[in-house]
Amino acid sequence: MKAVAIQAFGSPEGLAVIDLPAPIPADGQVLIATEAIGVSGADVLIRSGALAAYGFKEGHVPGGEVAGTVTAVGDGVDTSWIGRRVWASTGGGGGYAEQAIAPVEEVLPLPANLSAAEAVTLGSSGVVAHFGLSHAHFAPGESVLVRGAAGSLGIMTVQLAARAGAAAVAVTTSSVERGDRLRKLGATHVLDRSGEGGEDAPTGYDVIIDIVAGVDMPSFFDKLNPNGRMVAIGAVGGQPPADFGANMMAAFKKSMSFATFSADTVSEPDRRAVRTEQFAAASRGELQLVVHELLPLEQAAPAHRKMDAGEVFGRIVLTP
Ligand SMILES: NC(=O)c1ccc[n+]([C@@H]2O[C@H](COP(=O)([O-])OP(=O)(O)OC[C@H]3O[C@@H](n4cnc5c(N)ncnc54)[C@H](OP(=O)(O)O)[C@@H]3O)[C@@H](O)[C@H]2O)c1
């Protein structure tokens, strides 16, 4: 089968189309003929080599999220899965391929009126957005700032916060056009990347969901209300400065909290329950799923170049 592997860490040119034997599902796994493969910020970090410390090696086939049809199952898996259209988390890679393996507990049937491409914009990001907001103890009536809202995580966070009754949903983004699109998804105030602008924007927020981190992170800590909570769910801008902790301590009297959140800490049944509810909501048209562009699998490198250039609003989806 055709697959795309990271032959060399670094630029997108390190991605190469290769031939691999079709994988064979082991106990508890399913084999999926892929129809849509999500290209995520995590894939970009893995390709760059930034996550080598987590065990990712050159030769790795990236791709954590696919949708398609189950064609075979391993021992212990109900054969009724065969022939079903599903969304799946591959659990760490192997998705950039014509056929991919996933553990059956990470596989969800696709609602009939949800396309495979739409499913891979929602399956992972929806769960991170949902549990990121709950990790921040977000409650209806509170104000929320989503930093780095134009990616798939941010787009879902904006929609979920708005649906849940946030008093305000401010976003940071780099262009007026993106701001207008985010408004249509539920944003009430559009700020620039440094958190400035946004007519009548709140001066403080109860919750900040931060997808960017990076050197500017402490200046956003200053935008929390007393008892406010900032949760980092991504770090597309790199690590915060070394004095981040000192900045937090300087604001001691505001009783603010900072936390990281990873969906890896959510139990599989809890992830499944939320995903099932979100897929149903999307199929009823209550969640907007933003596919930036469909590209053939062979164009994984151009897809990553677009990610690197910051051109992507929503998610790029590869098709085999
Ligand atoms: N917590 C979890 O369980 C979990 C799960 C999966 C992924 N992740 C993490 O989530 C992140 C990817 O999320 P995503 O795909 O939604 O993000 P993304 O699309 O890669 O980036 C989101 C937006 O952030 C803005 N941005 C990018 N670089 C920036 C910078 N240096 N300064 C300020 N703004 C910047 C860009 O929008 P503008 O140009 O409009 O500003 C971009 O569209 C990764 O860090 C990944 O590791 C976390």
The ligand as a Gaussian input file, in Angstrom:
#p B3LYP/6-31G(d) Opt

LIG

0 1
 N       -4.154000      18.864000      24.627000
 C       -4.250000      17.803000      23.843000
 O       -4.679000      16.703000      24.246000
 C       -3.846000      17.946000      22.401000
 C       -4.283000      17.040000      21.429000
 C       -3.906000      17.228000      20.097000
 C       -3.095000      18.310000      19.762000
 N       -2.651000      19.145000      20.743000
 C       -1.794000      20.299000      20.450000
 O       -2.581000      21.294000      19.825000
 C       -1.759000      22.071000      18.974000
 C       -2.343000      22.087000      17.565000
 O       -3.666000      22.633000      17.581000
 P       -4.308000      23.215000      16.251000
 O       -4.148000      22.192000      15.172000
 O       -5.655000      23.735000      16.581000
 O       -3.320000      24.420000      16.012000
 P       -2.792000      25.109000      14.673000
 O       -3.826000      25.093000      13.628000
 O       -1.441000      24.537000      14.351000
 O       -2.561000      26.608000      15.220000
 C       -3.648000      27.351000      15.747000
 C       -3.516000      28.795000      15.381000
 O       -2.575000      29.433000      16.246000
 C       -2.093000      30.619000      15.591000
 N       -0.653000      30.642000      15.746000
 C        0.241000      29.796000      15.186000
 N        1.484000      30.110000      15.563000
 C        1.378000      31.180000      16.382000
 C        2.313000      31.971000      17.101000
 N        3.620000      31.719000      17.039000
 N        1.839000      32.982000      17.859000
 C        0.514000      33.235000      17.939000
 N       -0.432000      32.529000      17.267000
 C        0.008000      31.509000      16.507000
 C       -2.516000      30.517000      14.132000
 O       -3.655000      31.340000      13.897000
 P       -3.539000      32.873000      13.448000
 O       -2.530000      32.936000      12.327000
 O       -4.925000      33.201000      13.010000
 O       -3.111000      33.627000      14.650000
 C       -2.982000      29.071000      14.005000
 O       -3.981000      28.899000      13.039000
 C       -0.368000      21.442000      19.024000
 O        0.418000      22.153000      19.978000
 C       -0.659000      20.028000      19.487000
 O        0.444000      19.433000      20.128000
 C       -3.039000      18.995000      22.037000

